[in-house]
Every structure is written in C-alpha cells, then in structure tokens.
Amino acid sequence: MKSKHSMPKPAAPDAPITFASLAEMPPLPVSLGSTLNNKTGTWRYIRPFYEDRTPPCSYACPAGNDVVHYIGALRDGDPEAAWRILVAENPLPGVCGRVCPHPCERECNRREFGGAIAIHALERFLADEAAAHGWTIGAGPARRPERIAIVGSGPAGLSCAYHLARLGYEPTVYEAESQPGGLLRYGIPAYRLPKDVLDREIAAIERLGVRFALNRRLGDNLAWPELAAADAVFLATGQGASRPLQVPGEGAAGVIAGLDFLRRVATGKSLGTVAGSKAIVIGGGNTAIDAARTALRLGASVTVVYRRTEAEMPAIAGEVAEARAEGVAFRFLAAPAQVLAEGGQVRSVRFQEMRLGAPDASGRARPEPVPGHEFILPADWVIVAAGQELDPAPLQGAGIPVEHGRIRAGEAAETGVARVFAGGDAATGEGTVAQAIGSGKRAALAIDHYLRTGSTEGLVLPQGRAAHATPRNAAEAVVRPADLNADYITPEPAPELEAWAPPQMVGNFAEVNAGLAGQAAAREAARCISCGTCISCDTCLIFCPDVAIAHAEGGRYAIAYDYCKGCGICATECPRSALHMEEEGQ
C-alpha cells in the first residue's frame, strides 16, 4: 500500500530537506537525512579527553618498572615483548622477581577486587622465560669515548653500568671480591636467589660492553688517582660495615657480624662447628632473617631476638613467616645487654626486656628497658645483624662528603666533587635491591647528561620516585581505587604462591619459592586492570549517545568535538580512568 505521505529525499547526505506541502511532512518526528549540520558540540561547556595516567604499581616501583605495559603485553600473548618492556628499565628482573619486597603490590588497585596482582611473580616468570628461550638485549648506540669508572658491582653498580651501556658507553666496574654481584652474591642466600639466576643477568650486562675489574678494592689496590683519570666516577660501594652491639663481651669467639656470616657461607669459608649448636641472631631486618635461615640449614638451633615487636620488624613479612615455618624461633621486645663467655668463647647472652615508648626518628615506637626484667639465653654463636653502615675509610682523602653514615649526594647523584657521583645504599641508605637499581639508573642518566653538557643542570628527573630510561606518556596523576569504575571489575582471587619446605633442611640451599608456570602467569596477567591505561575496550564508543567517538590509528580513539555535547557518559563509564573531563577552553 502506497503511503499518502510522499517525503522528499535530500540531494546530498548533508543537504537540508525542503517540504513543499504539509502532506509531505511525516506524521511523527523522524530523521529523514543526515544530522551532520546539527553541530551539537556548541551546547558543550565541558569536554572529554583521553589521557593515560600513572598506575599505582608503576608509581610505587623503586626500580621504575613499566608494570602496566609489560603485564599488558603478557596478557596479549606476547611474553617476549613483555620482557623487553621490563628490561628497558630493569636489568635484573630475575633477581628482583625473587628478592624484592614488591611495594608495587601494596599499592595495586586489584587488592580491592580479590587481591593484588602477583607482580613479582610475573617479573620472575618473564626473566625465566627469557633465559629458556634465549632472548637477548640489543646493543646500544654507537660507542662513546668517555671513560666511566663504577666502584661496586651490587645492584646499584650493575644498574648504572647497564643503562650507561644502553646509552653507548663502555663503563668499567671495579669489584673488591673475586666475582661480581656484591650483596646479591655474598649477602643473599641461594635458597632465595640461586646464583645461576644472578650469573645469567650479569652475563647479559657484560655482553653489552661492560667490563669488570675483579679483586680491586677501593683504598687497597684501587687508588683514587686511578679513578681520577676517568671522565666520571660512580660510587656504589654499599653499606658493608656491620654495626656493633656495643655491649660488654661482644669480642668473644663465636660472635660474628651477619654479613660476614653470610659471606663466609657463600664463599665456602670455614665457620667451625655449626651443626648441633645454638645460634642467636640479633636484629629484625632481612639480613637477620637470611642469617637465621642459613644457620638453620647449617644444622643449628636458631632464635632471632629483636628489640621491638614483630609488627615493627623491617624484614619482609613473608620471609619472617617462612623462617618461622622452617623452625626458627623468635623472641621480641628484648635487647642484648652482655655477651657471656668462658675461655674467650661465647656461652650465652644476657638480654634486657623492653617495652615500646614514644615514636623515634624512624616513626616506630622507641624500645625502652623494663627495669629489673632480664633473661639469659645459651648460645654457641651470636650473629649480629643490627644494621649496616658505610665504611668511610676508603673515601678518606678524596673529599667525598659523608653525613650520617652515608655519602652525601643530590637528586642527580652528584656529590659536589667534580665528576664523582654516588648512589645505592652507600648514598641513600634505603636498603632494598629495587631501590638500589633505581638509584643506579638515576645516576646513569645524570652521568650521561653531565658528559654531554658538562653539568647536571637542566636534567629533569622525577622527584620522590624512580627515573625512567624510556619515555612515558602517562600523566603524573596516580589512579586510585575510587577513580575506577567498579561495575566493570569482577573480583577474582589472587593465586597462592607456595614456598617449598625441604624435607631435609640441613645442607639444602635449593630455592624455596616456586613462582608461576606459563598458564598460571597468563591467568594472573589477565587479572590486571591496567589502571589509567586505555586498552581499546570500546566502552566509550559504545556508550556515546552522539556517536561522536570513533576508532583512530594505533588502537586509540578520536572524539568529534563538533558533535560531542560534553555529557560525560564516556568518562563515567571508562573502567580504567583513562578518559576524563575538563572545562571548555582549558
């Protein structure tokens, strides 16, 4: 049946429609042609804009890892690309994935939706995959002629050397011991960090053109005049001097510094009889826990004594739990008062009971003695792990400023002495491997800027967090749980990462933490929300009532502002806080 309404057709898609009579008009409002002439964008007073923002995990990472993008590449099925994103910032992912306390996970927004992403396990997985598949790091640009000396081959020294090599330099790393690695080799036991993992990551750094000069100790057979011949020097000597107890009797045989104890075990040097002995470890940091678990593996009965409560222990909580599960005993709120010896050999330790008082400079409650309350614990070994500090002796005569047990260094690692930079524990005192890696990277960028310009002025580095070796497009604003659209986030439980308890503890230094296998790693990567990062999910495109959002190149989107009314639905619906609103004209 033919309609009595014979409606005209537009001459062109965007041409206006003219009605010759009332009969030609439709009985109901209907679009007969294009609405492109109706530019509703003029109604708008606020406008949407796309802007990736900083994920909390990346912000919290002391090493400066681009967490959200390497996990995103792994989620998309490209583990090699994920690994390359990772090692662009961090030369030691296999190390960090095993020993870092992963502060990134404490900040992970997923913790509100089933538990934080196991970021450290994914980092370790990618490092192990790279080793299994033979992926290698590409060489840097053409070699530069400047000579750079790095003193110390711990995580800060290795990181600095790696990033300088990627920038085109061939630095020389001077190491006091017979093998490179510093604290990583001689201070972290093999059950936490297998030495083959460390060896392969150092070998990858060496392949970039980094030279290692071993058995060269600053202040002994490495003198300042030799270093002064370099165009730049980076001091990454660490904090290798253990703090004494400063109690009577600590000079007795059987009393040993925690780092010395770990170094002797790592190098196979004799300690005498440990099996069947009673060992007391004094301290609450990671060195104390490492020493306790190592002594346990040597056959000792071990008790850790700490002057505060367990909640105040600076050691990684997971390591403390594993130590307790392995059989290490703990006594809290007790401080050593005297080492008791017979014939020059330690036999016991007298302890003063403590209670917590007002906070001290660290923000933790200050331990105070409880008058009249003491106890004695028998001991054949006393392992002192009450903290480490810088050994200033090798720095004397060079004018290197030392304050509060650390080398004084600025934001760009500069010491105030011409051409001399410093970082890692020696300068920051921060104490974690990831922090040292970030410090070494910051120094490498500063040294490169200095050698190219003659000054560190004009160097732009982030304040309060790690520098980035590669550009980031994300804005400074950090995405928090309230910024996300929880309607799109399904709570999913975090994986359980089990520690392997060896059936025969004595003599067994096999790695205890299992990590994630391939499928489990892929599933964990899929849990990542990609906070603040557009992943082309099409939510904004689907919800836009004006059809003003379209696909653009590179998986991004384009907004047709001529037609966008600024309703804000797209920004409201964005699951990840990658789409925002601003006032017109900003």
C-alpha positions as CSV (number, residue, x, y, z in Angstrom):
1,M,0.0,0.0,0.0
2,K,1.4,3.4,-1.0
3,S,1.7,5.9,1.8
4,K,-0.1,9.2,1.3
5,H,3.0,10.9,2.6
6,S,5.4,11.3,-0.3
7,M,8.5,12.6,1.6
8,P,11.3,14.3,-0.4
9,K,14.8,12.9,-0.4
10,P,17.9,15.1,0.3
11,A,20.0,16.0,-2.7
12,A,23.1,15.0,-0.7
13,P,23.7,13.3,2.7
14,D,24.3,16.6,4.5
15,A,21.9,18.8,2.4
16,P,18.8,20.3,4.1
17,I,15.3,18.9,3.3
18,T,12.6,21.2,2.0
19,F,8.9,20.3,2.3
20,A,6.6,21.6,-0.5
21,S,3.4,20.9,1.5
22,L,2.1,19.7,4.8
23,A,1.3,16.4,3.2
24,E,5.0,15.8,2.6
25,M,5.8,16.1,6.3
26,P,5.9,12.9,8.3
27,P,3.2,12.4,11.0
28,L,5.9,11.8,13.7
29,P,9.3,13.3,14.3
30,V,11.9,11.3,12.4
31,S,15.3,11.9,10.9
32,L,15.0,11.8,7.1
33,G,18.6,12.8,6.3
34,S,21.9,13.5,7.9
35,T,22.2,15.3,11.2
36,L,25.8,16.5,10.4
37,N,24.5,20.0,10.0
38,N,23.3,20.0,13.6
39,K,26.6,20.6,15.4
40,T,25.5,19.9,18.9
41,G,29.1,20.5,20.2
42,T,28.1,24.1,20.6
43,W,26.0,23.1,23.6
44,R,29.0,21.8,25.5
45,Y,30.7,23.6,28.4
46,I,32.9,20.6,29.4
47,R,34.7,18.2,27.1
48,P,36.1,14.7,27.4
49,F,39.7,14.0,26.7
50,Y,41.9,10.8,26.7
51,E,44.8,10.8,29.0
52,D,46.7,7.8,30.3
53,R,47.5,8.3,34.0
54,T,50.1,6.7,36.2
55,P,49.2,3.2,37.6
56,P,49.9,3.0,41.4
57,C,52.1,-0.1,40.8
58,S,54.5,1.8,38.5
59,Y,54.5,4.8,40.8
60,A,55.4,2.6,43.8
61,C,58.2,0.7,42.0
62,P,61.6,1.9,43.2
63,A,63.2,0.4,40.1
64,G,60.9,2.4,37.8
65,N,59.4,-0.7,36.1
66,D,56.7,0.0,33.5
67,V,54.5,-2.5,35.2
68,V,51.1,-2.0,33.5
69,H,52.6,-2.2,29.9
70,Y,54.7,-5.3,30.4
71,I,51.8,-7.1,32.1
72,G,49.6,-5.9,29.2
73,A,51.9,-7.4,26.6
74,L,51.9,-10.7,28.6
75,R,48.1,-10.6,28.7
76,D,48.0,-10.1,25.0
77,G,50.1,-13.2,24.4
78,D,53.5,-11.7,23.7
79,P,55.8,-12.6,26.6
80,E,58.9,-11.6,24.6
81,A,57.5,-8.1,24.1
82,A,56.6,-8.0,27.8
83,W,60.2,-9.0,28.8
84,R,61.6,-6.3,26.5
85,I,59.4,-3.6,28.1
86,L,60.6,-4.9,31.5
87,V,64.3,-4.9,30.8
88,A,64.2,-1.5,29.2
89,E,64.0,-0.2,32.8
90,N,65.4,-3.1,34.9
91,P,68.5,-5.2,34.1
92,L,67.8,-7.6,36.9
93,P,64.2,-8.9,36.6
94,G,65.1,-12.4,37.7
95,V,66.8,-11.1,40.8
96,C,64.0,-8.6,41.6
97,G,61.3,-11.1,41.0
98,R,62.8,-13.2,43.8
99,V,64.1,-10.8,46.4
100,C,62.2,-7.5,46.1
101,P,59.6,-6.9,48.8
102,H,57.3,-5.7,46.0
103,P,55.9,-2.4,47.3
104,C,54.1,-2.2,44.0
105,E,51.7,-4.9,45.2
106,R,50.9,-3.0,48.3
107,E,49.6,-0.2,46.1
108,C,47.9,-2.4,43.5
109,N,44.2,-1.4,43.0
110,R,43.3,-5.0,42.4
111,R,43.7,-5.6,46.1
112,E,40.2,-4.2,46.5
113,F,38.9,-6.8,44.0
114,G,40.2,-10.2,45.1
115,G,43.8,-9.4,45.9
116,A,46.8,-7.7,44.4
117,I,48.4,-8.9,41.2
118,A,51.4,-11.1,41.9
119,I,53.7,-8.6,40.0
120,H,56.9,-10.0,41.4
121,A,55.9,-13.5,40.2
122,L,55.2,-12.2,36.7
123,E,58.5,-10.4,36.6
124,R,60.3,-13.6,37.6
125,F,58.3,-15.6,35.1
126,L,59.4,-13.3,32.2
127,A,63.0,-13.4,33.3
128,D,63.0,-17.2,33.4
129,E,61.2,-17.3,30.1
130,A,63.9,-15.1,28.5
131,A,66.6,-17.5,29.8
132,A,64.7,-20.5,28.5
133,H,64.2,-19.0,25.0
134,G,67.5,-17.3,24.6
135,W,66.1,-13.7,24.3
136,T,68.9,-11.2,24.4
137,I,69.2,-7.5,25.0
138,G,70.1,-5.4,21.9
139,A,73.3,-3.4,21.9
140,G,73.1,0.4,22.4
141,P,74.0,3.1,20.0
142,A,77.5,3.8,18.7
143,R,80.2,3.6,21.3
144,R,81.1,6.9,23.1
145,P,84.7,7.6,24.0
146,E,84.3,8.8,27.6
147,R,85.7,6.6,30.3
148,I,83.4,5.8,33.3
149,A,84.5,4.0,36.5
150,I,81.9,2.3,38.7
151,V,83.0,1.2,42.1
152,G,80.9,-1.7,43.3
153,S,79.1,-4.4,41.4
154,G,76.0,-4.7,43.6
155,P,72.5,-3.8,42.2
156,A,73.2,0.0,42.0
157,G,76.6,-0.5,40.2
158,L,75.1,-3.1,37.8
159,S,72.1,-1.0,37.1
160,C,74.3,2.1,36.4
161,A,76.6,0.1,34.1
162,Y,73.7,-1.4,32.2
163,H,72.0,1.8,31.5
164,L,75.2,3.6,30.6
165,A,76.0,0.7,28.1
166,R,72.5,1.1,26.6
167,L,73.3,4.8,26.2
168,G,76.5,4.0,24.3
169,Y,79.2,3.9,26.9
170,E,81.6,1.1,27.9
171,P,82.0,1.5,31.7
172,T,84.4,-0.4,33.9
173,V,83.0,-1.9,37.1
174,Y,85.5,-2.4,39.9
175,E,84.6,-5.1,42.4
176,A,86.5,-6.0,45.6
177,E,85.6,-9.7,45.5
178,S,86.5,-12.4,43.0
179,Q,83.1,-12.4,41.4
180,P,80.6,-9.6,40.6
181,G,77.3,-9.2,42.3
182,G,78.2,-7.6,45.6
183,L,75.4,-8.0,48.1
184,L,73.4,-10.1,45.6
185,R,76.1,-12.8,45.6
186,Y,77.5,-12.6,49.1
187,G,74.7,-11.3,51.2
188,I,71.5,-13.1,49.8
189,P,71.4,-16.9,50.4
190,A,71.0,-19.2,47.4
191,Y,67.6,-20.5,48.7
192,R,66.3,-17.0,47.9
193,L,68.4,-16.2,45.0
194,P,70.0,-19.0,43.0
195,K,73.4,-17.9,41.8
196,D,72.8,-19.1,38.2
197,V,70.0,-16.5,38.0
198,L,72.4,-13.8,39.1
199,D,75.2,-15.1,36.8
200,R,73.0,-15.0,33.7
201,E,71.8,-11.5,34.3
202,I,75.3,-10.2,35.0
203,A,76.4,-12.0,31.8
204,A,73.8,-10.1,29.8
205,I,75.1,-6.8,31.2
206,E,78.7,-7.8,30.3
207,R,77.6,-8.7,26.7
208,L,76.6,-5.0,26.2
209,G,80.3,-4.0,26.6
210,V,80.5,-3.5,30.3
211,R,84.0,-4.5,31.7
212,F,84.5,-6.0,35.2
213,A,87.8,-5.5,37.1
214,L,87.7,-8.0,39.9
215,N,89.7,-8.2,43.1
216,R,90.1,-4.4,43.1
217,R,89.3,-2.9,46.5
218,L,89.0,0.8,46.9
219,G,91.6,2.0,49.4
220,D,93.7,-1.1,48.9
221,N,94.7,-2.0,45.3
222,L,92.4,0.6,43.7
223,A,93.6,4.1,44.4
224,W,91.9,7.4,43.8
225,P,94.5,8.7,41.3
226,E,93.4,5.8,39.0
227,L,89.8,6.7,39.4
228,A,90.5,10.3,38.8
229,A,91.7,9.5,35.3
230,A,88.1,8.6,34.4
231,D,85.7,11.2,32.9
232,A,83.1,10.2,35.5
233,V,83.1,8.0,38.6
234,F,80.1,6.4,40.3
235,L,80.5,5.2,43.8
236,A,78.2,2.2,44.6
237,T,80.1,0.6,47.5
238,G,77.1,-0.3,49.5
239,Q,76.9,-0.4,53.3
240,G,79.3,-3.3,54.1
241,A,80.2,-2.4,57.7
242,S,78.0,-4.1,60.3
243,R,77.0,-2.0,63.3
244,P,78.4,-3.4,66.6
245,L,76.3,-4.3,69.6
246,Q,78.3,-2.0,71.9
247,V,77.8,-4.3,74.8
248,P,80.4,-6.0,77.1
249,G,81.8,-9.3,75.8
250,E,81.0,-8.9,72.1
251,G,84.6,-9.6,71.2
252,A,84.3,-13.2,72.3
253,A,84.8,-16.0,69.8
254,G,81.6,-17.1,68.2
255,V,80.3,-13.6,67.8
256,I,80.1,-12.7,64.1
257,A,78.5,-10.0,62.0
258,G,75.5,-11.1,59.9
259,L,77.0,-10.0,56.6
260,D,80.3,-11.7,57.4
261,F,78.5,-14.9,58.3
262,L,76.5,-14.9,55.0
263,R,79.7,-14.1,53.0
264,R,81.6,-17.0,54.6
265,V,78.8,-19.4,53.8
266,A,78.5,-18.0,50.2
267,T,82.2,-18.4,49.6
268,G,82.6,-21.8,51.3
269,K,84.9,-20.5,54.1
270,S,85.1,-22.5,57.3
271,L,83.0,-21.3,60.2
272,G,83.9,-24.1,62.5
273,T,81.2,-26.3,64.0
274,V,77.7,-25.0,63.4
275,A,75.7,-28.3,63.2
276,G,74.1,-29.1,66.6
277,S,75.0,-25.6,68.0
278,K,72.7,-23.0,69.5
279,A,72.7,-19.8,67.4
280,I,71.2,-16.4,68.5
281,V,70.6,-13.9,65.7
282,I,70.2,-10.3,67.0
283,G,68.2,-8.0,64.7
284,G,65.0,-7.7,62.8
285,G,65.9,-6.9,59.2
286,N,66.4,-9.0,56.1
287,T,70.0,-9.8,57.0
288,A,68.9,-11.2,60.3
289,I,66.3,-13.4,58.7
290,D,68.7,-14.6,56.0
291,A,71.3,-15.4,58.6
292,A,68.8,-17.3,60.7
293,R,67.5,-19.4,57.9
294,T,71.1,-20.0,56.7
295,A,72.2,-21.1,60.2
296,L,69.2,-23.4,60.3
297,R,70.4,-25.0,57.1
298,L,73.9,-25.5,58.6
299,G,72.3,-27.5,61.4
300,A,72.0,-25.0,64.2
301,S,69.0,-24.4,66.5
302,V,68.2,-20.7,65.9
303,T,66.5,-18.0,67.8
304,V,66.0,-14.5,66.5
305,V,65.9,-11.8,69.2
306,Y,64.5,-8.3,68.3
307,R,64.1,-5.3,70.5
308,R,60.7,-4.3,69.1
309,T,57.6,-6.3,68.3
310,E,57.1,-8.4,65.2
311,A,54.9,-5.7,63.7
312,E,57.9,-3.3,63.7
313,M,60.3,-5.7,62.0
314,P,61.8,-4.1,58.9
315,A,62.3,-7.6,57.4
316,I,60.0,-8.8,54.6
317,A,56.9,-10.2,56.4
318,G,56.8,-13.3,54.1
319,E,60.4,-14.1,54.8
320,V,59.6,-13.9,58.6
321,A,56.7,-16.3,58.1
322,E,58.8,-18.7,56.1
323,A,61.6,-18.6,58.7
324,R,59.1,-19.5,61.5
325,A,57.6,-22.3,59.4
326,E,61.1,-23.7,58.9
327,G,61.7,-23.8,62.6
328,V,63.3,-20.5,63.5
329,A,62.2,-19.3,67.0
330,F,61.6,-15.6,67.8
331,R,61.8,-13.5,70.9
332,F,60.6,-10.0,70.8
333,L,60.9,-6.9,73.0
334,A,64.4,-7.8,74.1
335,A,67.8,-6.2,73.6
336,P,71.3,-7.6,74.3
337,A,72.9,-6.3,77.5
338,Q,76.0,-8.6,77.7
339,V,77.7,-11.4,75.9
340,L,78.8,-14.0,78.4
341,A,81.9,-16.1,77.6
342,E,84.1,-18.8,79.1
343,G,87.6,-19.1,78.0
344,G,87.1,-16.4,75.4
345,Q,84.2,-18.4,73.7
346,V,80.6,-17.2,73.9
347,R,78.4,-19.3,76.1
348,S,75.2,-17.2,76.5
349,V,73.7,-13.7,76.1
350,R,72.0,-11.7,78.8
351,F,69.0,-9.8,77.5
352,Q,67.1,-6.8,78.8
353,E,63.4,-7.0,78.4
354,M,61.9,-3.9,76.6
355,R,58.6,-2.1,76.1
356,L,57.5,0.3,73.4
357,G,57.5,4.0,74.2
358,A,57.1,7.1,72.1
359,P,58.0,7.1,68.4
360,D,61.6,7.7,67.4
361,A,63.0,9.4,64.3
362,S,62.0,6.4,62.2
363,G,58.4,6.8,63.2
364,R,58.4,3.4,65.0
365,A,57.8,3.2,68.7
366,R,61.1,3.5,70.7
367,P,62.0,0.5,72.8
368,E,62.6,1.3,76.4
369,P,64.1,-1.0,79.1
370,V,61.8,-2.6,81.7
371,P,63.8,-2.2,84.9
372,G,64.6,-5.4,86.7
373,H,63.5,-7.7,83.9
374,E,66.3,-9.7,82.3
375,F,66.9,-13.2,81.0
376,I,69.7,-15.3,79.6
377,L,69.8,-17.5,76.5
378,P,72.5,-20.0,75.9
379,A,74.5,-19.6,72.7
380,D,77.4,-21.1,70.8
381,W,77.0,-18.5,68.1
382,V,75.8,-14.9,68.2
383,I,75.1,-13.5,64.8
384,V,74.9,-9.7,64.9
385,A,72.5,-8.2,62.3
386,A,71.7,-4.9,64.0
387,G,72.1,-2.9,60.8
388,Q,74.8,-1.9,58.3
389,E,76.6,1.3,57.6
390,L,79.1,2.8,55.2
391,D,82.7,2.1,55.7
392,P,84.2,5.7,55.3
393,A,87.8,4.7,55.4
394,P,88.3,4.1,51.6
395,L,86.8,7.5,50.9
396,Q,89.2,9.4,53.1
397,G,91.5,11.8,51.3
398,A,89.2,12.2,48.2
399,G,87.0,14.9,49.6
400,I,83.9,12.8,49.3
401,P,81.3,14.2,51.7
402,V,79.9,11.7,54.3
403,E,77.0,12.6,56.6
404,H,75.0,10.3,59.0
405,G,76.8,7.3,57.7
406,R,76.1,7.9,54.0
407,I,77.7,9.6,51.1
408,R,76.0,13.0,50.6
409,A,74.5,13.0,47.1
410,G,71.9,15.2,45.4
411,E,68.9,14.3,43.3
412,A,71.2,13.8,40.3
413,A,73.6,11.6,42.4
414,E,76.1,14.4,42.4
415,T,78.5,14.5,45.4
416,G,79.9,18.0,44.9
417,V,83.2,16.6,43.9
418,A,83.9,17.1,40.3
419,R,83.0,14.1,38.1
420,V,82.1,12.0,41.1
421,F,78.6,10.6,41.6
422,A,77.2,8.2,44.2
423,G,74.2,6.0,44.7
424,G,72.7,2.8,46.1
425,D,72.9,2.0,49.8
426,A,76.1,4.0,50.1
427,A,74.3,7.2,49.4
428,T,70.6,6.6,50.1
429,G,70.7,4.0,52.9
430,E,67.3,2.8,51.6
431,G,68.3,-0.9,51.7
432,T,66.4,-2.8,49.1
433,V,67.6,-4.2,45.8
434,A,64.9,-2.4,43.8
435,Q,65.8,0.9,45.4
436,A,69.4,0.4,44.5
437,I,68.5,-0.4,40.9
438,G,66.5,2.8,40.6
439,S,69.4,4.7,42.2
440,G,71.9,3.3,39.7
441,K,69.6,4.2,36.8
442,R,69.2,7.7,38.0
443,A,72.9,8.1,38.3
444,A,73.4,6.7,34.7
445,L,71.0,9.3,33.3
446,A,72.8,12.0,35.3
447,I,76.2,10.9,34.2
448,D,75.1,10.8,30.6
449,H,73.7,14.3,30.9
450,Y,76.9,15.5,32.6
451,L,79.2,14.1,29.9
452,R,77.1,15.6,27.1
453,T,76.6,19.0,28.6
454,G,79.3,19.5,31.3
455,S,76.8,19.8,34.0
456,T,73.8,18.2,35.7
457,E,71.8,21.4,35.4
458,G,68.8,21.1,33.2
459,L,68.4,17.3,33.9
460,V,64.8,16.5,34.6
461,L,64.2,13.6,36.9
462,P,61.1,12.7,38.8
463,Q,61.1,13.7,42.4
464,G,60.5,11.0,45.0
465,R,60.3,8.0,42.7
466,A,62.4,6.2,40.2
467,A,63.7,7.7,37.0
468,H,62.6,6.2,33.7
469,A,65.1,5.2,31.0
470,T,62.3,5.2,28.4
471,P,59.6,7.8,27.7
472,R,56.3,7.5,29.4
473,N,53.1,9.1,28.1
474,A,51.2,8.8,31.3
475,A,50.3,12.0,33.3
476,E,51.6,12.4,36.8
477,A,48.3,11.8,38.4
478,V,48.1,8.4,40.1
479,V,45.0,6.2,39.7
480,R,43.4,5.1,42.9
481,P,40.5,2.7,43.5
482,A,37.9,5.5,43.7
483,D,38.9,6.5,40.1
484,L,38.0,3.2,38.6
485,N,34.5,2.0,37.5
486,A,34.0,-0.9,39.8
487,D,31.0,-2.1,37.7
488,Y,33.4,-3.5,35.1
489,I,35.8,-5.2,37.6
490,T,35.0,-8.7,38.5
491,P,36.5,-9.8,41.8
492,E,39.0,-12.7,41.2
493,P,41.1,-14.3,43.8
494,A,44.9,-13.9,43.7
495,P,47.0,-17.1,43.1
496,E,48.5,-18.8,46.1
497,L,52.3,-18.8,45.7
498,E,53.7,-21.6,47.8
499,A,57.0,-21.8,49.5
500,W,58.7,-25.2,49.2
501,A,59.8,-26.6,52.6
502,P,62.7,-29.0,52.0
503,P,62.1,-32.4,53.8
504,Q,65.8,-32.4,54.8
505,M,66.7,-28.8,55.9
506,V,70.4,-29.3,56.8
507,G,72.6,-28.6,53.8
508,N,69.7,-27.9,51.5
509,F,70.0,-24.4,49.9
510,A,67.6,-25.2,47.0
511,E,65.3,-22.3,46.0
512,V,62.2,-22.4,48.2
513,N,59.8,-20.2,46.3
514,A,58.1,-21.7,43.3
515,G,56.8,-18.8,41.2
516,L,54.2,-19.2,38.4
517,A,54.1,-21.5,35.4
518,G,53.1,-20.4,31.9
519,Q,49.3,-20.8,32.1
520,A,49.1,-19.5,35.6
521,A,51.2,-16.5,34.6
522,A,48.8,-15.8,31.7
523,R,45.8,-16.0,34.0
524,E,47.4,-13.7,36.5
525,A,48.3,-11.1,33.8
526,A,44.6,-11.3,32.7
527,R,43.6,-10.1,36.2
528,C,45.4,-6.8,35.8
529,I,43.0,-3.9,35.5
530,S,45.5,-1.7,33.5
531,C,44.8,1.2,35.8
532,G,44.9,4.6,34.0
533,T,45.7,3.0,30.7
534,C,43.4,2.8,27.6
535,I,43.3,-0.8,26.3
536,S,40.8,-0.1,23.5
537,C,37.9,-1.8,25.2
538,D,35.3,0.2,23.2
539,T,33.2,1.1,26.2
540,C,33.4,4.8,25.5
541,L,32.5,4.2,21.8
542,I,29.5,2.0,22.7
543,F,28.0,4.4,25.2
544,C,28.5,7.7,23.4
545,P,24.9,8.8,22.7
546,D,26.1,11.2,19.9
547,V,28.2,8.6,18.1
548,A,30.9,11.2,18.4
549,I,33.7,8.6,19.3
550,A,35.4,6.6,16.5
551,H,38.4,4.3,16.2
552,A,41.7,6.0,15.4
553,E,45.1,4.8,14.5
554,G,47.2,2.8,17.0
555,G,44.2,1.3,18.7
556,R,43.2,4.7,20.1
557,Y,40.0,6.8,19.7
558,A,39.1,10.2,18.2
559,I,36.4,12.5,19.5
560,A,34.4,14.5,17.0
561,Y,34.1,17.7,19.1
562,D,31.7,19.3,16.6
563,Y,29.0,16.8,17.9
564,C,30.1,15.9,21.4
565,K,27.7,17.6,23.8
566,G,30.0,17.0,26.8
567,C,27.5,14.8,28.6
568,G,30.4,12.9,30.3
569,I,28.9,9.4,29.9
570,C,32.1,8.2,28.2
571,A,34.3,9.3,31.1
572,T,31.9,8.0,33.7
573,E,31.8,4.6,32.1
574,C,35.5,4.2,31.4
575,P,36.6,1.3,33.5
576,R,40.2,2.3,34.0
577,S,40.2,6.1,34.4
578,A,41.8,6.8,31.1
579,L,39.1,9.2,29.9
580,H,38.5,12.5,31.8
581,M,36.5,15.7,31.6
582,E,37.8,19.3,31.6
583,E,36.2,22.7,31.3
584,E,35.9,24.1,27.8
585,G,38.8,26.3,26.9
586,Q,41.4,24.7,29.3
